[in-house]
Amino acid sequence: MPVTSAILMVRRGGRKGVSFPPRLRVLPMNETAESDVRLCPESSAAAPPAPGSAPVWRVHLTLILVQATFGGFHVVAKAVLTDLAPLALAAIRVGLATPILMALAWRRDRFIPARRDLPMLALLGGLGVFANQALFITGLKFTTATNASILMTSIPVFAIGAAAVMGVERITLNRLAGILLSVVGALVLVNPFRFSTGHAAALGNSLILVNGLCYALFLVLQRPILTRIPWRTVIAASFFFGAIGILPVALPALTALDPSKVSTGAWLGVAYIILFPTVFAYAASTWAVRRSSPALVAAYSTLQPLVASALAAAFLGEHFGWEEGIGFALIAAGLWLVSGRAHNTQSQEAPRRRR
């Protein structure tokens, strides 16, 4: 119902059976109403529209594509870092992805978060954008891609622990077993005995591990706020606050950057990093958290070593052996256990949202 029609009906005494949504504010006749801009309601009982009934296969396919882009990021970023400083790459990645995400959110949602939600959105930006980007890219500079792949298997462990402590998810035996199987499968693929140590590697390994903790918290803390704010707005606001943090820190690296000395291949790698492991992967992950659970989204990060092995077999002629087969079977079994509970929980929550 158009806002102007609603105003006229209230002026005329209303019409029987007409009810107004919580976010609709009846304006005096001398005010201008913008019906396409939604202000976040101050009442905690109100919420954005419930998510559409996305098929289960669509959620899983989306998460597979997300991990495919993240798996490629390990290799591409390592090559790009030969031409760009870590913080310069992080700043370019966040600085260019942020306006894209904000434009998409405004075009589809036109939703302005309430003031009470800004601190949580700022925390999400600090964890999932500022700390995640800076720590991972800087850590990758000092350690190996193999070490990074091994340490990234900590994400689902951190996520399920944080979800249990914060009461965001109920942790069952099946879910614990699924996470364990997925992590073991990922470790079979990357072979933890290839883990390298040393002074420089120790610094990089520590940064990658803390990065995994930050990203896990980012996934878990999204879940409550996604019941009040559309997912596109959540990820766009997170990047906005994350950019506020990372751009000043990276300013010296940006000013020292000479674009003429950066190869064309490196710039193409930067374009890939912005569009796929950033804009697409972050937005799609938030969409999936809204429709499944943080534990399921985090569990899918164990696919990254499998993606790396598949890319190596496809483009580098490496052999896809029995280790990869066992790793894939364990990861698939683990994801099946985690996803079964995740979608059961989601289907039980959906009727409550529509009431």
C-alpha positions as CSV (number, residue, x, y, z in Angstrom):
1,M,0.0,0.0,0.0
2,P,1.5,3.4,-0.9
3,V,2.4,5.6,2.1
4,T,0.3,8.5,0.8
5,S,-2.8,6.2,0.6
6,A,-2.2,5.0,4.1
7,I,-2.0,8.6,5.4
8,L,-5.3,9.5,3.7
9,M,-7.0,6.5,5.2
10,V,-5.8,7.4,8.7
11,R,-7.1,11.0,8.1
12,R,-10.5,9.6,7.1
13,G,-10.8,7.4,10.1
14,G,-9.1,4.3,8.6
15,R,-10.5,1.3,7.0
16,K,-11.6,-1.9,8.8
17,G,-9.1,-4.7,8.6
18,V,-6.1,-2.5,7.6
19,S,-3.0,-2.9,9.6
20,F,0.3,-1.2,9.2
21,P,3.8,-2.8,9.4
22,P,5.9,-1.8,12.4
23,R,8.3,0.3,10.4
24,L,5.6,2.5,8.8
25,R,5.4,5.9,10.5
26,V,2.3,8.0,9.7
27,L,3.5,11.4,8.6
28,P,1.7,14.7,9.0
29,M,0.5,16.1,5.7
30,N,3.2,18.7,5.6
31,E,6.0,16.2,5.7
32,T,7.6,14.4,2.8
33,A,7.4,10.7,2.8
34,E,10.0,8.6,1.1
35,S,8.4,5.2,0.8
36,D,11.5,3.5,-0.6
37,V,13.8,4.2,2.3
38,R,13.4,1.9,5.4
39,L,14.5,3.1,8.7
40,C,15.4,0.4,11.2
41,P,12.5,0.2,13.7
42,E,13.4,1.2,17.3
43,S,11.3,-1.7,18.6
44,S,13.3,-4.9,18.9
45,A,10.3,-6.9,18.0
46,A,10.3,-5.7,14.5
47,A,12.6,-7.3,11.9
48,P,13.5,-7.1,8.2
49,P,11.5,-9.5,5.9
50,A,12.2,-13.1,6.6
51,P,14.6,-14.6,4.0
52,G,13.2,-16.3,1.0
53,S,12.9,-20.1,1.0
54,A,16.3,-20.8,-0.7
55,P,16.7,-24.4,-1.6
56,V,19.2,-26.3,0.5
57,W,21.3,-27.1,-2.6
58,R,21.6,-23.4,-3.3
59,V,23.1,-22.7,0.1
60,H,25.6,-25.5,-0.3
61,L,26.5,-24.5,-3.9
62,T,27.0,-20.9,-2.8
63,L,29.3,-21.9,0.0
64,I,31.3,-24.1,-2.4
65,L,31.8,-21.2,-4.7
66,V,32.8,-19.0,-1.8
67,Q,35.5,-21.4,-0.8
68,A,36.6,-21.8,-4.4
69,T,37.3,-18.0,-4.6
70,F,39.0,-18.0,-1.1
71,G,41.2,-21.0,-2.2
72,G,42.3,-19.1,-5.3
73,F,43.0,-16.0,-3.1
74,H,45.8,-17.8,-1.3
75,V,47.7,-18.4,-4.6
76,V,46.9,-15.0,-6.2
77,A,47.6,-12.9,-3.2
78,K,51.0,-14.6,-2.7
79,A,51.9,-13.6,-6.3
80,V,50.6,-10.1,-5.9
81,L,52.6,-9.5,-2.7
82,T,55.8,-9.6,-4.8
83,D,54.7,-6.2,-6.3
84,L,52.6,-4.7,-3.5
85,A,53.1,-4.2,0.2
86,P,50.7,-6.2,2.4
87,L,48.9,-3.2,3.9
88,A,48.7,-1.5,0.5
89,L,47.0,-4.6,-1.0
90,A,44.6,-4.7,2.0
91,A,43.8,-1.0,1.7
92,I,43.1,-1.3,-2.1
93,R,41.0,-4.4,-1.5
94,V,38.8,-2.9,1.2
95,G,38.8,0.7,-0.3
96,L,37.5,-0.5,-3.6
97,A,35.2,-3.2,-2.4
98,T,33.4,-1.0,0.2
99,P,31.7,1.4,-2.3
100,I,30.6,-1.5,-4.5
101,L,29.0,-3.3,-1.5
102,M,27.4,-0.1,-0.3
103,A,25.9,0.7,-3.7
104,L,24.5,-2.8,-3.9
105,A,23.0,-2.6,-0.4
106,W,21.4,0.8,-1.1
107,R,20.0,-0.2,-4.4
108,R,18.3,-3.4,-3.0
109,D,17.7,-2.6,0.7
110,R,17.5,1.1,1.2
111,F,17.7,0.3,4.9
112,I,19.3,2.7,7.5
113,P,20.4,0.8,10.7
114,A,19.3,2.1,14.1
115,R,21.8,3.9,16.2
116,R,21.8,1.0,18.7
117,D,23.1,-1.3,16.0
118,L,26.1,0.8,15.0
119,P,28.5,-0.4,17.7
120,M,27.9,-4.1,16.7
121,L,28.3,-3.2,13.0
122,A,31.6,-1.4,13.9
123,L,32.7,-4.5,15.8
124,L,31.9,-6.7,12.8
125,G,34.0,-4.3,10.6
126,G,36.9,-4.4,13.0
127,L,36.9,-8.2,13.2
128,G,35.9,-9.3,9.7
129,V,37.4,-6.6,7.6
130,F,40.1,-4.6,9.4
131,A,41.7,-7.4,11.5
132,N,40.9,-10.2,9.0
133,Q,42.4,-8.4,6.0
134,A,45.4,-6.9,7.7
135,L,46.4,-10.0,9.7
136,F,45.9,-12.5,6.9
137,I,47.7,-10.5,4.1
138,T,50.6,-9.5,6.5
139,G,50.8,-13.1,7.8
140,L,51.0,-14.5,4.3
141,K,54.0,-12.3,3.6
142,F,56.0,-14.0,6.4
143,T,54.7,-17.6,6.1
144,T,54.0,-20.1,3.3
145,A,50.7,-20.8,1.5
146,T,50.9,-24.3,3.0
147,N,51.1,-23.0,6.5
148,A,48.2,-20.6,5.9
149,S,46.0,-23.5,4.5
150,I,46.8,-25.6,7.6
151,L,46.1,-22.8,10.1
152,M,42.8,-21.9,8.3
153,T,41.3,-25.2,9.5
154,S,41.1,-23.5,12.9
155,I,38.2,-21.3,11.7
156,P,35.4,-23.9,12.3
157,V,36.8,-24.9,15.7
158,F,36.9,-21.2,16.8
159,A,33.4,-20.7,15.3
160,I,31.7,-23.6,17.1
161,G,33.4,-22.7,20.4
162,A,32.4,-19.0,20.1
163,A,28.8,-19.9,19.1
164,A,28.5,-22.2,22.2
165,V,30.0,-19.7,24.6
166,M,27.8,-16.8,23.3
167,G,24.6,-19.0,23.1
168,V,24.2,-18.3,19.4
169,E,23.9,-22.0,18.5
170,R,23.1,-25.2,20.3
171,I,26.1,-27.5,19.9
172,T,25.2,-31.1,19.4
173,L,27.2,-34.3,19.2
174,N,26.6,-34.6,15.5
175,R,27.8,-31.0,14.9
176,L,31.0,-31.6,16.9
177,A,31.7,-34.8,15.0
178,G,31.1,-33.0,11.7
179,I,33.5,-30.2,12.5
180,L,36.1,-32.7,13.7
181,L,35.8,-34.8,10.5
182,S,36.0,-31.7,8.3
183,V,39.1,-30.5,10.1
184,V,40.8,-33.9,9.9
185,G,40.0,-34.1,6.2
186,A,41.5,-30.7,5.5
187,L,44.6,-31.7,7.5
188,V,45.0,-34.9,5.4
189,L,44.9,-32.7,2.3
190,V,47.5,-30.2,3.4
191,N,49.7,-32.7,5.4
192,P,50.5,-30.9,8.7
193,F,54.0,-32.5,8.7
194,R,54.9,-29.9,6.0
195,F,54.2,-27.2,8.5
196,S,57.3,-24.9,8.5
197,T,58.7,-23.1,11.5
198,G,61.3,-20.5,12.1
199,H,61.4,-16.9,13.4
200,A,59.8,-15.3,10.4
201,A,57.3,-18.1,9.9
202,A,56.4,-18.0,13.6
203,L,55.3,-14.4,13.2
204,G,53.3,-15.1,10.0
205,N,51.7,-18.3,11.6
206,S,50.6,-16.3,14.6
207,L,49.0,-13.6,12.5
208,I,47.2,-16.2,10.4
209,L,45.9,-18.0,13.5
210,V,44.6,-14.7,15.1
211,N,43.0,-13.9,11.7
212,G,41.1,-17.2,11.8
213,L,39.8,-16.3,15.3
214,C,38.7,-12.9,14.1
215,Y,36.9,-14.3,11.1
216,A,35.1,-17.0,13.2
217,L,33.9,-14.3,15.6
218,F,32.8,-12.3,12.6
219,L,30.6,-15.1,11.4
220,V,29.1,-15.9,14.8
221,L,28.3,-12.3,15.7
222,Q,26.5,-11.7,12.4
223,R,23.8,-14.1,13.3
224,P,21.9,-12.1,15.9
225,I,22.0,-8.8,14.0
226,L,20.9,-10.4,10.7
227,T,17.5,-10.9,12.4
228,R,17.1,-7.1,12.4
229,I,19.1,-5.8,9.4
230,P,19.1,-7.1,5.8
231,W,22.2,-9.1,4.9
232,R,23.4,-6.7,2.2
233,T,23.3,-3.8,4.6
234,V,25.1,-5.8,7.3
235,I,28.1,-6.6,5.1
236,A,28.2,-3.1,3.5
237,A,28.2,-1.4,6.9
238,S,30.9,-3.9,8.1
239,F,33.1,-2.9,5.2
240,F,32.5,0.8,5.8
241,F,33.6,0.6,9.4
242,G,36.5,-1.7,8.5
243,A,37.7,0.7,5.8
244,I,37.7,3.5,8.4
245,G,40.2,1.5,10.4
246,I,42.4,0.0,7.7
247,L,42.9,3.0,5.4
248,P,44.7,5.3,7.9
249,V,46.9,2.4,9.0
250,A,47.8,1.6,5.4
251,L,48.3,5.2,4.4
252,P,52.2,5.1,4.6
253,A,52.2,2.0,2.4
254,L,49.8,3.6,-0.1
255,T,51.9,6.8,-0.4
256,A,55.0,4.7,-1.0
257,L,53.3,2.8,-3.8
258,D,54.5,3.5,-7.3
259,P,51.7,2.1,-9.6
260,S,54.1,2.2,-12.6
261,K,56.3,-0.4,-11.0
262,V,53.4,-2.8,-10.5
263,S,53.1,-5.4,-13.3
264,T,49.9,-5.9,-15.3
265,G,49.6,-9.4,-14.0
266,A,49.6,-8.0,-10.4
267,W,46.8,-5.5,-11.2
268,L,44.8,-8.3,-12.7
269,G,45.3,-10.3,-9.5
270,V,44.2,-7.3,-7.5
271,A,41.0,-7.1,-9.7
272,Y,40.3,-10.8,-9.0
273,I,40.9,-10.3,-5.3
274,I,38.4,-7.4,-5.1
275,L,35.6,-8.9,-7.2
276,F,35.7,-12.6,-6.1
277,P,37.3,-13.3,-2.7
278,T,36.0,-10.0,-1.4
279,V,32.7,-8.6,-2.9
280,F,31.3,-11.9,-3.8
281,A,32.7,-14.1,-1.1
282,Y,31.9,-11.8,1.8
283,A,28.4,-11.0,0.6
284,A,27.6,-14.6,-0.2
285,S,28.9,-15.8,3.2
286,T,26.7,-13.3,5.0
287,W,23.7,-14.5,2.9
288,A,24.5,-18.0,3.9
289,V,24.8,-17.2,7.6
290,R,21.3,-15.7,7.4
291,R,19.9,-18.9,5.8
292,S,21.9,-21.6,7.6
293,S,24.3,-21.2,10.6
294,P,27.7,-19.8,11.4
295,A,29.0,-23.3,12.1
296,L,28.0,-24.5,8.6
297,V,29.6,-21.5,6.9
298,A,32.8,-21.9,9.0
299,A,32.9,-25.7,8.3
300,Y,33.0,-25.0,4.6
301,S,36.3,-23.3,5.0
302,T,37.9,-26.8,5.3
303,L,37.3,-27.0,1.5
304,Q,40.0,-24.5,0.8
305,P,42.8,-27.1,0.8
306,L,40.7,-29.3,-1.6
307,V,40.3,-26.3,-3.9
308,A,44.0,-25.7,-3.9
309,S,44.7,-29.4,-4.7
310,A,42.2,-29.3,-7.5
311,L,43.7,-26.1,-9.0
312,A,47.2,-27.7,-8.8
313,A,46.0,-30.8,-10.5
314,A,44.2,-28.8,-13.2
315,F,46.8,-26.1,-14.0
316,L,50.1,-27.4,-12.6
317,G,49.8,-31.1,-13.6
318,E,50.0,-32.3,-10.0
319,H,48.7,-35.8,-9.2
320,F,45.4,-36.1,-7.4
321,G,46.2,-39.1,-5.2
322,W,44.6,-41.2,-2.5
323,E,45.3,-38.6,0.2
324,E,43.1,-36.1,-1.6
325,G,40.4,-38.7,-2.0
326,I,40.4,-39.6,1.7
327,G,40.5,-35.9,2.7
328,F,37.5,-35.1,0.4
329,A,35.5,-38.0,1.8
330,L,36.1,-36.9,5.4
331,I,35.2,-33.3,4.6
332,A,32.1,-34.3,2.8
333,A,31.0,-36.5,5.7
334,G,31.7,-33.7,8.2
335,L,29.8,-31.1,6.2
336,W,26.8,-33.5,5.9
337,L,26.7,-33.9,9.7
338,V,26.9,-30.2,10.3
339,S,24.5,-29.1,7.5
340,G,21.8,-31.5,8.6
341,R,21.5,-29.9,12.0
342,A,21.9,-26.4,10.5
343,H,19.0,-26.7,8.1
344,N,16.8,-28.3,10.7
345,T,17.4,-25.4,13.0
346,Q,16.7,-22.9,10.2
347,S,13.5,-24.6,9.2
348,Q,12.3,-24.5,12.8
349,E,13.2,-20.8,13.1
350,A,11.4,-19.7,9.9
351,P,7.8,-20.1,11.2
352,R,8.7,-18.1,14.3
353,R,10.0,-15.2,12.1
354,R,6.8,-15.1,10.1
355,R,4.5,-14.9,13.2
